[in-house]
Amino acid sequence: MNAHQTDIFKRIKKVMVEIFEIDEALLLPEAKLYDELDIDSIDAVDLLIELKSFAGQNIKPEEFTQAETLQDIVDIISLHTEAK
């Protein structure tokens, strides 16, 4: 993970702790959103809304719904923020 991706990961962790009250110790890049973190589809939409302000408005929900791990989310956001 490069410095840009590390910053994104920190932002995701902050949102996950504040909004979903998930224990930060569980928030590892390989953590599975639905199986390990109990994120459902409504939570995923809420997460996308929170992260759009950080990543820009050009993330499509279809891209985001294909994410299975926190690293997948980092990769999606990284692609969009590097393109700016």
Secondary structure, DSSP 8 states (H G I E B T S, - for coil): --HHHHHHHHHHHHHHHHHH---GGG--TT-BTTTTS---HHHHHHHHHHHHHHH-TT--HHHHHT--BHHHHHHHHHHHHHT-
